[in-house]
Amino acid sequence: MKPAPTPYQAIVAAPGFALGIACDEHAVHQIEFLEAQPEQAPANALAAEAARQIKAYLADPTRHFQLPLSPAGTPFQQRVWAEIARIPLGHVHTYGQLATRLHNAPRAVGQACGANPYPLVVPCHRVVAAGGLGGFNQHSAGFLLDVKRWLLAHEGMPLAHPPC
């Protein structure tokens, strides 16, 4: 029996989760966190390159992404994502810090973070609440928060584990 088709051109397995890559031959349209599942072989050359770069990051968080991303989001979301992309490896910024730099409200920044179509490439996991981990991908609990913890631990961040 053939597996059901997915909306992804590739799926990359990661520790405890997976990443679905939606793209065409010219640009990546979305990377989505998925529940743990088997890999799906790339359907085109860009999906293969995106999968290769994601696997390289999963093996070594110092690896940088160089993928063509399709234009997405509102002008405000794009400004937020550009600020997030500037957060260096090994650092976290709060929603409030980003909001101050963007002259906007932390809640608006959080909503833009949650709408990020390119997690890992635009490292929204590096944005946290003033009091700790905060949410992730518009979720405040569940497997996505576990993914955020794993990503922060993978990058050597102290907020990777909930406070005792």
CYANA upper distance limits for C-alpha pairs under 8 A (distance plus 0.5 A):
  7 PRO  CA     22 ALA  CA      7.28
  8 TYR  CA     20 GLY  CA      6.13
  8 TYR  CA     21 ILE  CA      5.74
  8 TYR  CA     22 ALA  CA      5.09
  8 TYR  CA     23 CYS  CA      7.95
  9 GLN  CA     20 GLY  CA      8.14
  9 GLN  CA     21 ILE  CA      6.30
  9 GLN  CA     22 ALA  CA      5.91
  9 GLN  CA     23 CYS  CA      6.85
  9 GLN  CA     24 ASP  CA      8.43
  9 GLN  CA     40 GLN  CA      8.33
  9 GLN  CA     41 ALA  CA      8.29
  9 GLN  CA     42 PRO  CA      6.07
  9 GLN  CA     43 ALA  CA      5.51
  9 GLN  CA     44 ASN  CA      7.52
  9 GLN  CA     47 ALA  CA      6.40
 10 ALA  CA     20 GLY  CA      6.53
 10 ALA  CA     21 ILE  CA      5.73
 10 ALA  CA     22 ALA  CA      7.72
 10 ALA  CA     39 GLU  CA      7.89
 10 ALA  CA     40 GLN  CA      5.61
 10 ALA  CA     41 ALA  CA      6.06
 10 ALA  CA     42 PRO  CA      4.90
 10 ALA  CA     43 ALA  CA      6.93
 10 ALA  CA     47 ALA  CA      6.35
 10 ALA  CA     48 ALA  CA      7.89
 10 ALA  CA     51 ALA  CA      7.49
 11 ILE  CA     18 ALA  CA      7.15
 11 ILE  CA     19 LEU  CA      6.00
 11 ILE  CA     20 GLY  CA      4.97
 11 ILE  CA     21 ILE  CA      6.55
 11 ILE  CA     38 PRO  CA      8.11
 11 ILE  CA     39 GLU  CA      5.44
 11 ILE  CA     40 GLN  CA      5.15
 11 ILE  CA     41 ALA  CA      7.47
 11 ILE  CA     42 PRO  CA      7.99
 11 ILE  CA     51 ALA  CA      8.03
 12 VAL  CA     18 ALA  CA      6.01
 12 VAL  CA     19 LEU  CA      5.64
 12 VAL  CA     20 GLY  CA      7.07
 12 VAL  CA     21 ILE  CA      8.49
 12 VAL  CA     38 PRO  CA      8.19
 12 VAL  CA     39 GLU  CA      5.55
 12 VAL  CA     40 GLN  CA      7.34
 12 VAL  CA     51 ALA  CA      6.72
 12 VAL  CA     54 ILE  CA      8.10
 12 VAL  CA     55 LYS  CA      7.87
 13 ALA  CA     17 PHE  CA      6.94
 13 ALA  CA     18 ALA  CA      4.87
 13 ALA  CA     19 LEU  CA      7.03
 13 ALA  CA     36 ALA  CA      7.32
 13 ALA  CA     37 GLN  CA      6.98
 13 ALA  CA     38 PRO  CA      6.59
 13 ALA  CA     39 GLU  CA      5.81
 14 ALA  CA     18 ALA  CA      5.59
 14 ALA  CA     19 LEU  CA      7.89
 14 ALA  CA     36 ALA  CA      7.86
 14 ALA  CA     58 LEU  CA      7.72
 15 PRO  CA     36 ALA  CA      8.29
 16 GLY  CA     35 GLU  CA      7.94
 16 GLY  CA     36 ALA  CA      5.88
 16 GLY  CA    147 VAL  CA      8.15
 17 PHE  CA     33 PHE  CA      7.53
 17 PHE  CA     34 LEU  CA      6.38
 17 PHE  CA     35 GLU  CA      5.41
 17 PHE  CA     36 ALA  CA      4.35
 17 PHE  CA     37 GLN  CA      7.53
 17 PHE  CA    147 VAL  CA      7.58
 18 ALA  CA     33 PHE  CA      6.47
 18 ALA  CA     34 LEU  CA      5.44
 18 ALA  CA     35 GLU  CA      6.45
 18 ALA  CA     36 ALA  CA      5.56
 18 ALA  CA     37 GLN  CA      6.68
 18 ALA  CA     38 PRO  CA      8.41
 18 ALA  CA     39 GLU  CA      8.29
 19 LEU  CA     31 ILE  CA      6.92
 19 LEU  CA     32 GLU  CA      5.95
 19 LEU  CA     33 PHE  CA      5.29
 19 LEU  CA     34 LEU  CA      6.13
 20 GLY  CA     30 GLN  CA      8.45
 20 GLY  CA     31 ILE  CA      6.02
 20 GLY  CA     32 GLU  CA      5.52
 20 GLY  CA     33 PHE  CA      6.99
 20 GLY  CA     34 LEU  CA      7.18
 21 ILE  CA     28 VAL  CA      7.81
 21 ILE  CA     29 HIS  CA      8.41
 21 ILE  CA     30 GLN  CA      6.57
 21 ILE  CA     31 ILE  CA      5.21
 21 ILE  CA     32 GLU  CA      7.17
 21 ILE  CA     47 ALA  CA      7.21
 21 ILE  CA     50 ALA  CA      7.99
 21 ILE  CA     51 ALA  CA      8.18
 22 ALA  CA     28 VAL  CA      6.63
 22 ALA  CA     29 HIS  CA      6.04
 22 ALA  CA     30 GLN  CA      5.60
 22 ALA  CA     31 ILE  CA      6.79
 22 ALA  CA     47 ALA  CA      8.16
 23 CYS  CA     27 ALA  CA      6.23
 23 CYS  CA     28 VAL  CA      4.73
 23 CYS  CA     29 HIS  CA      5.59
 23 CYS  CA     30 GLN  CA      7.40
 23 CYS  CA     46 LEU  CA      7.69
 23 CYS  CA     47 ALA  CA      7.00
 24 ASP  CA     28 VAL  CA      7.17
 24 ASP  CA     29 HIS  CA      8.24
 24 ASP  CA     44 ASN  CA      7.95
 24 ASP  CA     46 LEU  CA      7.59
 24 ASP  CA     47 ALA  CA      8.24
 25 GLU  CA     44 ASN  CA      7.02
 25 GLU  CA     45 ALA  CA      7.14
 25 GLU  CA     46 LEU  CA      6.08
 25 GLU  CA     47 ALA  CA      8.39
 26 HIS  CA     46 LEU  CA      7.57
 26 HIS  CA     68 PRO  CA      7.58
 27 ALA  CA     46 LEU  CA      7.87
 27 ALA  CA     67 LEU  CA      8.05
 27 ALA  CA     68 PRO  CA      5.41
 27 ALA  CA     69 LEU  CA      5.55
 27 ALA  CA     70 SER  CA      5.74
 28 VAL  CA     46 LEU  CA      8.14
 28 VAL  CA     47 ALA  CA      8.40
 28 VAL  CA     67 LEU  CA      7.70
 28 VAL  CA     68 PRO  CA      6.61
 28 VAL  CA     69 LEU  CA      5.29
 28 VAL  CA     70 SER  CA      6.30
 29 HIS  CA     69 LEU  CA      6.80
 29 HIS  CA     70 SER  CA      5.80
 29 HIS  CA    117 PRO  CA      7.81
 29 HIS  CA    118 TYR  CA      8.43
 30 GLN  CA    117 PRO  CA      5.43
 30 GLN  CA    118 TYR  CA      6.12
 31 ILE  CA    117 PRO  CA      6.54
 31 ILE  CA    118 TYR  CA      5.59
 31 ILE  CA    119 PRO  CA      6.75
 32 GLU  CA    117 PRO  CA      7.72
 32 GLU  CA    118 TYR  CA      7.95
 32 GLU  CA    119 PRO  CA      7.66
 33 PHE  CA    144 LEU  CA      7.98
 35 GLU  CA    143 PHE  CA      7.97
 41 ALA  CA     48 ALA  CA      8.42
 42 PRO  CA     47 ALA  CA      5.70
 42 PRO  CA     48 ALA  CA      5.53
 42 PRO  CA     51 ALA  CA      7.99
 43 ALA  CA     47 ALA  CA      6.90
 43 ALA  CA     48 ALA  CA      7.94
 44 ASN  CA     48 ALA  CA      6.83
 45 ALA  CA     49 GLU  CA      6.79
 46 LEU  CA     50 ALA  CA      6.54
 47 ALA  CA     51 ALA  CA      6.51
 48 ALA  CA     52 ARG  CA      6.58
 49 GLU  CA     53 GLN  CA      6.69
 50 ALA  CA     54 ILE  CA      6.63
 50 ALA  CA     67 LEU  CA      7.33
 51 ALA  CA     55 LYS  CA      6.57
 52 ARG  CA     56 ALA  CA      6.66
 53 GLN  CA     57 TYR  CA      6.76
 53 GLN  CA     63 ARG  CA      8.40
 53 GLN  CA     64 HIS  CA      8.42
 53 GLN  CA     65 PHE  CA      6.87
 54 ILE  CA     58 LEU  CA      6.67
 54 ILE  CA     65 PHE  CA      8.41
 54 ILE  CA    120 LEU  CA      8.48
 55 LYS  CA     59 ALA  CA      6.72
 56 ALA  CA     60 ASP  CA      6.49
 56 ALA  CA     61 PRO  CA      8.29
 56 ALA  CA     63 ARG  CA      6.95
 57 TYR  CA     61 PRO  CA      5.24
 57 TYR  CA     62 THR  CA      7.36
 57 TYR  CA     63 ARG  CA      5.67
 57 TYR  CA     64 HIS  CA      7.77
 61 PRO  CA     89 LEU  CA      8.38
 61 PRO  CA    154 HIS  CA      7.31
 61 PRO  CA    155 GLU  CA      6.37
 62 THR  CA     89 LEU  CA      7.67
 65 PHE  CA    121 VAL  CA      6.41
 72 ALA  CA     78 GLN  CA      8.09
 72 ALA  CA    117 PRO  CA      8.25
 73 GLY  CA     77 GLN  CA      6.05
 73 GLY  CA     78 GLN  CA      6.55
 73 GLY  CA    115 ALA  CA      8.48
 74 THR  CA     78 GLN  CA      6.66
 75 PRO  CA     79 ARG  CA      6.79
 76 PHE  CA     80 VAL  CA      6.82
 76 PHE  CA    112 ALA  CA      8.31
 77 GLN  CA     81 TRP  CA      6.59
 77 GLN  CA    109 VAL  CA      8.45
 77 GLN  CA    112 ALA  CA      5.60
 77 GLN  CA    113 CYS  CA      8.28
 77 GLN  CA    115 ALA  CA      8.34
 77 GLN  CA    116 ASN  CA      8.40
 78 GLN  CA     82 ALA  CA      6.57
 79 ARG  CA     83 GLU  CA      6.86
 79 ARG  CA    102 LEU  CA      8.25
 80 VAL  CA     84 ILE  CA      6.73
 80 VAL  CA     98 LEU  CA      8.06
 80 VAL  CA    102 LEU  CA      7.99
 80 VAL  CA    109 VAL  CA      7.04
 80 VAL  CA    112 ALA  CA      7.07
 80 VAL  CA    113 CYS  CA      7.76
 81 TRP  CA     85 ALA  CA      6.58
 81 TRP  CA    112 ALA  CA      8.11
 81 TRP  CA    113 CYS  CA      7.64
 81 TRP  CA    116 ASN  CA      7.56
 81 TRP  CA    122 VAL  CA      6.97
 81 TRP  CA    124 CYS  CA      8.44
 82 ALA  CA     86 ARG  CA      7.08
 82 ALA  CA    122 VAL  CA      8.41
 83 GLU  CA     87 ILE  CA      7.50
 83 GLU  CA     98 LEU  CA      7.65
 84 ILE  CA    122 VAL  CA      6.84
 84 ILE  CA    123 PRO  CA      6.85
 84 ILE  CA    124 CYS  CA      6.70
 84 ILE  CA    126 ARG  CA      8.15
 84 ILE  CA    127 VAL  CA      7.98
 85 ALA  CA    121 VAL  CA      8.19
 85 ALA  CA    122 VAL  CA      5.57
 85 ALA  CA    123 PRO  CA      6.73
 87 ILE  CA     91 HIS  CA      7.05
 87 ILE  CA     92 VAL  CA      7.48
 87 ILE  CA     93 HIS  CA      7.80
 87 ILE  CA    123 PRO  CA      8.29
 87 ILE  CA    126 ARG  CA      7.69
 89 LEU  CA    155 GLU  CA      7.26
 90 GLY  CA    155 GLU  CA      6.49
 90 GLY  CA    156 GLY  CA      6.82
 90 GLY  CA    157 MET  CA      6.52
 91 HIS  CA    126 ARG  CA      7.33
 91 HIS  CA    157 MET  CA      7.67
 92 VAL  CA    126 ARG  CA      5.14
 92 VAL  CA    127 VAL  CA      6.15
 92 VAL  CA    128 VAL  CA      7.24
 92 VAL  CA    157 MET  CA      8.42
 93 HIS  CA     97 GLN  CA      6.74
 93 HIS  CA     98 LEU  CA      7.52
 93 HIS  CA    126 ARG  CA      6.90
 93 HIS  CA    127 VAL  CA      5.54
 93 HIS  CA    128 VAL  CA      6.72
 94 THR  CA     98 LEU  CA      6.97
 94 THR  CA    127 VAL  CA      5.80
 94 THR  CA    128 VAL  CA      5.25
 94 THR  CA    129 ALA  CA      5.80
 94 THR  CA    130 ALA  CA      6.15
 95 TYR  CA     99 ALA  CA      6.55
 95 TYR  CA    106 PRO  CA      5.60
 95 TYR  CA    107 ARG  CA      8.11
 95 TYR  CA    109 VAL  CA      6.64
 95 TYR  CA    110 GLY  CA      6.75
 95 TYR  CA    127 VAL  CA      6.68
 95 TYR  CA    128 VAL  CA      6.72
 95 TYR  CA    129 ALA  CA      6.47
 95 TYR  CA    130 ALA  CA      7.81
 96 GLY  CA    100 THR  CA      6.61
 96 GLY  CA    105 ALA  CA      7.88
 96 GLY  CA    106 PRO  CA      5.43
 96 GLY  CA    129 ALA  CA      8.25
 96 GLY  CA    130 ALA  CA      7.68
 97 GLN  CA    101 ARG  CA      6.94
 98 LEU  CA    102 LEU  CA      6.63
 98 LEU  CA    106 PRO  CA      7.93
 98 LEU  CA    109 VAL  CA      7.58
 99 ALA  CA    103 HIS  CA      6.20
 99 ALA  CA    104 ASN  CA      5.36
 99 ALA  CA    105 ALA  CA      5.86
 99 ALA  CA    106 PRO  CA      5.59
 99 ALA  CA    108 ALA  CA      8.43
 99 ALA  CA    109 VAL  CA      6.58
100 THR  CA    104 ASN  CA      6.88
100 THR  CA    105 ALA  CA      8.16
104 ASN  CA    108 ALA  CA      7.53
104 ASN  CA    109 VAL  CA      7.94
105 ALA  CA    109 VAL  CA      7.00
106 PRO  CA    110 GLY  CA      6.60
107 ARG  CA    111 GLN  CA      6.73
108 ALA  CA    112 ALA  CA      6.75
109 VAL  CA    113 CYS  CA      6.62
110 GLY  CA    114 GLY  CA      6.72
110 GLY  CA    138 GLN  CA      8.35
111 GLN  CA    115 ALA  CA      6.83
111 GLN  CA    138 GLN  CA      7.54
112 ALA  CA    116 ASN  CA      6.96
113 CYS  CA    124 CYS  CA      6.48
113 CYS  CA    137 ASN  CA      7.37
113 CYS  CA    138 GLN  CA      8.42
114 GLY  CA    136 PHE  CA      7.11
114 GLY  CA    137 ASN  CA      4.60
114 GLY  CA    138 GLN  CA      5.20
115 ALA  CA    137 ASN  CA      7.47
115 ALA  CA    138 GLN  CA      8.21
116 ASN  CA    122 VAL  CA      7.97
116 ASN  CA    124 CYS  CA      7.90
116 ASN  CA    137 ASN  CA      8.20
118 TYR  CA    122 VAL  CA      6.13
119 PRO  CA    123 PRO  CA      6.12
119 PRO  CA    124 CYS  CA      6.73
119 PRO  CA    125 HIS  CA      8.24
120 LEU  CA    124 CYS  CA      7.72
120 LEU  CA    125 HIS  CA      8.26
124 CYS  CA    136 PHE  CA      8.43
125 HIS  CA    136 PHE  CA      7.34
125 HIS  CA    148 LYS  CA      6.06
125 HIS  CA    151 LEU  CA      7.54
125 HIS  CA    152 LEU  CA      7.56
126 ARG  CA    152 LEU  CA      7.69
128 VAL  CA    132 GLY  CA      6.81
128 VAL  CA    133 LEU  CA      5.55
128 VAL  CA    134 GLY  CA      5.75
128 VAL  CA    135 GLY  CA      7.88
129 ALA  CA    133 LEU  CA      6.18
129 ALA  CA    134 GLY  CA      5.00
129 ALA  CA    135 GLY  CA      8.10
130 ALA  CA    134 GLY  CA      8.39
132 GLY  CA    159 LEU  CA      7.40
132 GLY  CA    162 PRO  CA      8.48
133 LEU  CA    159 LEU  CA      6.81
133 LEU  CA    160 ALA  CA      8.26
133 LEU  CA    162 PRO  CA      7.95
134 GLY  CA    140 SER  CA      7.26
135 GLY  CA    139 HIS  CA      5.88
135 GLY  CA    140 SER  CA      4.76
135 GLY  CA    141 ALA  CA      7.67
135 GLY  CA    145 LEU  CA      7.10
136 PHE  CA    140 SER  CA      6.88
136 PHE  CA    144 LEU  CA      6.77
136 PHE  CA    145 LEU  CA      6.31
136 PHE  CA    148 LYS  CA      7.18
137 ASN  CA    144 LEU  CA      7.60
139 HIS  CA    144 LEU  CA      7.36
139 HIS  CA    145 LEU  CA      7.70
140 SER  CA    145 LEU  CA      7.23
141 ALA  CA    145 LEU  CA      6.11
142 GLY  CA    146 ASP  CA      7.21
143 PHE  CA    147 VAL  CA      6.74
144 LEU  CA    148 LYS  CA      6.81
145 LEU  CA    149 ARG  CA      6.75
146 ASP  CA    150 TRP  CA      6.65
147 VAL  CA    151 LEU  CA      6.61
148 LYS  CA    152 LEU  CA      6.63
148 LYS  CA    160 ALA  CA      8.01
149 ARG  CA    153 ALA  CA      6.58
149 ARG  CA    159 LEU  CA      7.88
149 ARG  CA    160 ALA  CA      4.86
149 ARG  CA    161 HIS  CA      6.72
150 TRP  CA    154 HIS  CA      6.41
150 TRP  CA    160 ALA  CA      7.06
151 LEU  CA    155 GLU  CA      6.75
151 LEU  CA    160 ALA  CA      8.13
152 LEU  CA    156 GLY  CA      6.69
152 LEU  CA    157 MET  CA      5.50
152 LEU  CA    158 PRO  CA      8.11
152 LEU  CA    159 LEU  CA      7.36
152 LEU  CA    160 ALA  CA      5.49
153 ALA  CA    157 MET  CA      5.84
153 ALA  CA    158 PRO  CA      7.73
153 ALA  CA    159 LEU  CA      8.20
153 ALA  CA    160 ALA  CA      5.33
153 ALA  CA    161 HIS  CA      8.22
156 GLY  CA    160 ALA  CA      8.46
